């Protein structure tokens, strides 16, 4: 088999076995989100992007604690990016939400 045939068969096989991914282009990233049911009523009426940000913050709180926030919210007692969504003192299983990031 020559190089051209090998490339043609490889691309065809990739298209069959990887239907959710493009052979040429970026792979779609997936990330963990908390359940929508964890959000309080006030947040459930918020736009999709805001609800998704809060759900991401709840599910990835331990990671967001290492990311600084530069929006000037330190005066409100926020210590990191997770603080913009969930209060630092709240337990992991019952998060208390901060309304700052609603907009």
FENKAMO-V660453 format. One record per backbone hydrogen bond with DSSP energy under -0.5 kcal/mol. NH is the residue of the N-H (numbers start at 1). CO is the residue of the C=O. Records with the same first field share a line. If there is no record, write none. Layout:
BEGIN
NH=CO / CO
END
This chain:
BEGIN
6=2
7=3
8=4
9=5
10=6
11=7
12=8
13=9
14=10
15=11
16=12
17=13
18=14
21=18
25=23
34=55
38=35
39=36
43=40
44=40
45=41
46=43
51=47
52=48
53=49
54=50
55=51
56=52
57=53
58=54
59=55
60=56
61=58
63=60
64=60
65=61
66=63
67=64
68=66
75=72
76=73
77=74
78=73
81=64 / 67
82=64
83=80
84=80 / 81
85=82
86=82
87=96
90=87
94=91
97=95
98=85
101=84 / 98
102=99
103=100
END
